[in-house]
Amino acid sequence: MKNFLHKVAIWSCVAGLLPACQSSGEKQVKSKETIPVTVLQPTTIDLPRSYVADIQAIQFVEIKARVEGFIQQVLVDEGQLVKKGQPMFRLNSENYMEVLKAAEANYKQTQAQLEMANYETERVQRLVDKQIISSIRLDQVRREREVARMKVEQARAEMQRAQMEYSYTTITAPFTGYVDRIPYKVGSLVNPESLLTTVSDISEIFAYYKVNESEYLRLKRAQLSGENLQQLDNVELILPDGSVYSHKGKQETVEGDFERGTGSIAFRVRFPNPDGLLKHGVTGKVRMMTHMEDVYMIPQKSTFEIQDFTYVYLFNEEGKVEVRSFNPIERFQNYYVTQDFPAGTTIVYEGVQLVKDGMQIKADTIPFEDVRKELKLNMLQR
């Protein structure tokens, strides 16, 4: 009922703006001017579509200390290219070195105790074999040797932990990439929660763009059927200054689920970045060609809008015009793309402000090829 009342209100508005609903006794209005009309022709086009993109490095890692300490050296600078394993920061290591030395000494001591336990076990074994002492003593020394062995394992683990913590005082690059801002300087006290900097690998970049559910279904169906494989391997990137990035991208994958709040889902495109022009976090748009068959191109100047509806005037065989709404699939530059009309439909091409619903007009038919040239659609026509 609500939708019905809404439609009634829309058509009442159309009738109010375009006084076409005349009483049966009123004389039919005729246009005194010649009105250009054109016959719509179905066509196949490749339509460029653009999406706002979130551009990210293929690897982007936060660099943090794994132990607490004062920064002793900063070995890199902001914006510098670092190699995998290259030292970036050094923390004061005296305390960790002392702990390591103590752990190494303890490990050596337990090893010596284990050697003595092995010797004692062998000695007792010989005496038991000669029946000089009881086998009970042999069981005892064997247990003592096992305790000594476990102490060695414990000491080894402590030494390895101390070696690891000492190694953490030198912080290295996890991969080859560029250093970001360095907020901490020499002398700063840092801990595992402190963000020292970030490193980004921008040899390639990822561009994420979001589409709604209907666009997702159209893209995936085309991809599964093999229709858009060439287009998906030649995605363009529009940079913030409006220029087109010199390298084409390839669409790789899509996220696992839709965002609940927006009903959108993100696709990922990979672009090469050999010159390092693109940085992590830069903005841009991805653009790809969408293949559309048997669609109609409606010049924008042939339309008018009321609230959320788009209208044209149809020209019938009786020489009269009648208002008709349609649903645009896409709007690009100065035309609409739609599939809402049958072949051979004639519309008022120009001068929609001069006609009214039900008006008898004198028409001048404009070939649609001339319309296409005026709309500059030759580049898109296939």
C-alpha positions in Angstrom: 0.0 0.0 0.0 2.9 2.3 0.9 4.6 1.7 -2.5 1.3 2.3 -4.3 0.8 5.6 -2.6 4.4 6.5 -3.4 3.8 5.8 -7.1 0.6 7.8 -7.0 2.5 10.7 -5.5 5.3 10.5 -8.2 2.9 10.4 -11.1 0.9 13.3 -9.5 4.1 15.2 -9.4 4.8 14.4 -13.0 1.4 15.5 -13.9 1.8 18.7 -12.0 5.1 19.6 -13.6 4.0 18.4 -17.1 0.3 19.3 -17.5 -0.5 16.4 -19.7 -3.6 15.0 -17.9 -6.2 17.0 -19.6 -10.0 16.5 -19.5 -11.6 14.5 -22.2 -13.3 17.6 -23.5 -10.2 19.7 -23.8 -8.6 20.0 -27.3 -5.3 18.1 -27.8 -2.3 20.4 -27.6 0.1 20.4 -30.5 3.7 21.5 -30.7 4.5 24.4 -33.0 8.1 23.5 -33.2 9.9 20.5 -34.8 11.2 18.2 -32.1 14.3 16.0 -32.7 13.7 12.3 -32.0 15.9 9.2 -32.4 15.4 5.5 -32.6 17.3 3.5 -29.9 19.6 0.8 -31.2 20.9 -2.1 -29.1 24.7 -2.1 -28.8 27.6 -3.8 -27.1 30.0 -1.7 -25.2 33.0 -1.9 -22.9 32.2 0.5 -20.1 35.0 1.8 -17.8 34.2 1.5 -14.1 36.1 3.2 -11.4 36.3 2.2 -7.7 38.0 4.0 -4.8 41.0 1.9 -3.8 42.9 1.4 -0.6 46.6 0.9 -1.6 48.9 -1.2 0.6 52.4 -2.6 0.4 52.5 -6.4 -0.1 54.3 -6.6 3.2 54.0 -4.0 6.0 55.4 -4.9 9.4 55.7 -3.1 12.7 59.2 -3.2 14.2 59.2 -3.6 18.0 61.8 -4.5 20.6 61.4 -8.0 22.1 63.2 -7.1 25.3 63.3 -3.9 27.4 66.3 -1.6 27.2 67.8 1.8 26.2 68.4 2.5 22.6 72.2 2.5 22.1 72.4 3.0 18.4 70.0 3.9 15.5 71.6 2.3 12.5 69.1 3.4 9.8 67.3 6.5 8.7 63.7 7.3 7.8 62.8 6.4 4.2 66.0 4.2 3.8 65.9 1.0 1.9 67.1 -1.9 4.2 67.9 -5.4 3.3 66.6 -8.5 5.0 68.7 -9.2 8.2 70.3 -5.7 8.2 70.7 -4.3 11.8 68.4 -1.4 12.5 68.6 -0.7 16.2 70.9 -1.8 19.0 69.9 -1.7 22.7 72.2 -1.7 25.7 73.3 -5.3 26.1 75.5 -5.4 29.3 72.8 -6.9 31.5 71.9 -9.5 29.0 75.6 -10.3 28.4 76.1 -10.9 32.1 73.0 -13.2 32.2 74.4 -15.1 29.2 77.8 -15.6 30.8 76.2 -16.9 34.0 74.1 -19.3 32.0 77.1 -20.6 30.0 79.1 -21.1 33.2 76.2 -23.0 34.8 75.9 -25.2 31.7 79.5 -26.1 31.7 79.3 -26.9 35.4 76.3 -29.3 34.9 78.2 -30.9 32.0 81.1 -31.6 34.4 78.8 -33.1 37.0 77.3 -35.3 34.3 80.8 -36.6 33.4 81.5 -37.4 37.0 78.2 -39.2 37.3 79.0 -41.2 34.2 82.4 -42.1 35.6 80.9 -43.1 39.0 78.4 -45.3 37.3 81.0 -47.1 35.3 83.1 -47.7 38.4 80.2 -49.1 40.4 79.3 -51.3 37.5 82.7 -52.9 37.6 82.5 -53.5 41.3 79.1 -55.0 41.0 80.3 -57.3 38.2 83.0 -58.6 40.6 80.4 -59.0 43.3 82.3 -56.6 45.6 79.3 -54.4 46.3 75.6 -54.8 46.1 73.6 -53.9 43.0 71.6 -51.5 45.1 74.5 -49.1 44.9 74.4 -49.4 41.1 70.7 -48.4 41.0 71.5 -45.4 43.2 74.3 -44.0 41.0 72.3 -44.5 37.9 69.5 -42.4 39.4 72.1 -39.8 40.3 73.4 -39.8 36.7 69.9 -39.3 35.4 69.4 -36.3 37.7 72.7 -34.9 36.4 71.6 -35.3 32.8 68.3 -33.5 33.4 70.3 -30.6 35.1 72.4 -30.4 31.9 69.2 -30.1 29.8 67.8 -27.4 32.1 71.1 -25.5 32.0 71.2 -25.8 28.2 67.7 -24.3 27.9 68.6 -21.4 30.2 71.7 -20.7 28.2 69.8 -20.8 24.9 67.2 -18.4 26.4 69.9 -16.0 27.5 71.5 -16.2 24.0 68.2 -15.4 22.4 67.5 -12.4 24.7 71.0 -11.1 24.1 70.5 -11.4 20.3 67.2 -9.4 20.7 69.3 -6.4 21.7 70.1 -6.1 18.0 67.0 -5.5 16.0 67.2 -6.5 12.3 65.0 -6.0 9.2 62.6 -8.9 8.7 62.6 -8.4 4.9 63.9 -5.9 2.3 61.8 -2.8 2.4 61.6 0.9 3.3 61.9 2.3 6.8 59.1 4.6 8.0 59.2 7.3 10.7 61.5 6.6 13.7 59.9 8.1 16.8 62.5 6.9 19.4 66.0 8.2 19.4 69.3 7.2 21.1 68.8 7.0 24.9 65.1 6.2 24.8 63.8 3.4 27.0 61.8 1.0 25.0 59.9 -2.3 25.7 58.0 -4.9 23.7 55.1 -2.5 23.5 57.1 0.3 21.9 56.7 0.8 18.1 60.2 1.6 16.9 59.2 2.0 13.2 57.6 0.1 10.3 59.1 -1.6 7.3 57.2 -1.9 4.0 57.9 -3.9 1.0 56.6 -2.0 -2.0 58.2 -4.0 -4.8 54.6 -4.7 -5.5 51.4 -3.2 -4.1 47.9 -4.4 -3.4 44.9 -2.2 -4.2 41.7 -3.2 -2.4 38.3 -1.9 -3.8 34.8 -2.6 -2.5 31.7 -3.5 -4.5 28.1 -4.1 -3.4 26.4 -7.5 -3.6 24.9 -7.1 -7.1 28.2 -6.0 -8.6 30.0 -8.9 -6.8 27.6 -11.4 -8.4 28.0 -9.8 -11.8 31.8 -9.8 -11.6 32.0 -13.4 -10.2 29.6 -14.8 -12.8 31.6 -13.1 -15.6 34.8 -14.4 -14.1 33.5 -18.0 -13.7 32.3 -18.0 -17.2 35.6 -16.7 -18.5 34.1 -13.5 -20.0 36.1 -10.9 -18.2 39.4 -12.7 -17.7 41.3 -10.4 -20.1 39.8 -7.3 -18.4 40.7 -8.6 -14.9 44.3 -9.0 -16.0 44.5 -5.4 -17.2 43.2 -3.3 -14.4 44.2 0.3 -14.4 45.2 2.5 -11.4 44.2 6.2 -11.4 46.6 8.2 -9.3 45.6 11.1 -7.0 46.7 13.6 -9.7 44.4 12.1 -12.2 47.2 10.4 -14.2 47.0 6.7 -15.2 49.7 4.5 -13.6 52.0 3.1 -16.2 51.7 -0.6 -15.1 48.5 -2.7 -15.4 47.3 -4.7 -12.4 45.8 -8.2 -12.1 42.8 -9.0 -10.0 43.7 -11.9 -7.7 41.2 -12.6 -5.0 38.2 -11.5 -3.0 37.5 -11.3 0.8 35.7 -14.2 2.5 32.6 -12.3 3.6 30.5 -9.1 3.2 30.8 -6.2 5.7 27.6 -6.3 7.8 27.3 -2.5 8.0 27.8 -1.6 4.4 26.9 -4.8 2.5 30.1 -4.6 0.5 33.0 -6.9 -0.2 36.6 -6.1 -1.1 38.5 -7.4 -4.2 42.3 -7.3 -4.3 44.4 -6.3 -7.3 48.2 -6.7 -7.5 50.3 -4.0 -9.3 54.0 -4.1 -10.0 56.0 -1.2 -8.6 59.5 -1.5 -9.9 60.3 2.2 -9.6 58.9 2.5 -6.0 56.6 5.3 -7.2 53.7 4.0 -5.1 53.9 4.0 -1.3 51.9 2.2 1.4 48.7 4.1 2.2 48.5 6.3 -1.0 45.0 6.9 -2.4 43.8 6.2 -5.9 41.1 4.4 -8.0 41.1 1.2 -9.9 39.5 1.2 -13.3 38.4 -1.7 -15.4 36.3 -2.3 -18.4 32.9 -3.9 -18.0 31.5 -5.7 -21.0 27.8 -5.1 -21.7 25.8 -6.6 -24.5 22.4 -5.5 -25.9 22.1 -2.3 -23.9 20.7 1.0 -24.9 22.5 4.4 -24.5 20.2 7.2 -23.5 21.6 10.7 -23.9 21.4 12.6 -20.6 19.8 15.6 -22.3 17.0 13.3 -23.4 16.0 12.6 -19.8 14.7 14.4 -16.7 14.5 13.4 -13.1 11.8 13.6 -10.4 12.8 12.5 -7.0 14.7 9.2 -7.5 13.2 8.3 -10.9 14.6 9.0 -14.3 12.2 9.7 -17.3 12.2 10.0 -21.1 9.5 10.9 -23.6 8.6 8.1 -26.0 7.3 9.0 -29.5 4.6 6.7 -30.7 3.1 5.8 -34.1 0.3 8.4 -33.6 2.8 11.2 -33.5 2.3 11.7 -29.7 4.7 11.7 -26.8 4.2 9.9 -23.6 6.3 10.0 -20.4 8.1 6.8 -19.4 10.4 6.0 -16.5 13.4 3.7 -16.8 16.1 2.2 -14.6 19.7 3.2 -15.5 22.3 0.4 -15.1 25.1 2.9 -15.2 25.7 6.6 -15.8 28.9 7.5 -17.6 29.8 11.0 -18.7 26.8 12.3 -20.7 24.7 9.2 -21.2 22.8 6.5 -19.3 23.1 2.7 -20.0 19.9 0.7 -19.6 18.1 -2.4 -20.8 14.6 -1.2 -20.1 13.5 -0.6 -23.7 12.5 -2.9 -26.6 14.3 -2.6 -29.9 13.1 0.2 -32.1 11.9 2.5 -29.3 11.8 6.1 -30.4 12.5 8.8 -27.8 12.6 12.6 -27.8 16.3 13.3 -28.3 16.3 17.0 -27.6 13.9 19.7 -26.3 12.2 17.6 -23.5 11.4 20.9 -21.8 9.2 21.9 -24.8 6.9 18.9 -24.8 4.2 17.5 -22.5 2.8 14.1 -21.9 0.2 13.3 -24.7 1.3 16.2 -26.9 1.2 15.8 -30.7 4.5 16.8 -32.1 6.2 17.3 -35.5 9.3 15.0 -35.3 12.6 15.2 -37.0 14.3 11.8 -36.8 18.1 12.0 -36.0 20.0 8.8 -37.0 21.4 7.2 -33.9 24.9 7.1 -35.5 24.9 10.9 -35.4 23.8 10.7 -31.7 26.7 8.3 -31.0 29.2 10.6 -32.6 27.9 13.6 -30.6 28.2 11.5 -27.4 31.8 10.5 -28.4 31.0 6.8 -27.9 33.1 5.5 -30.9 35.9 4.5 -28.5 33.5 2.4 -26.5 31.6 0.8 -29.3 32.5 -2.8 -30.2 
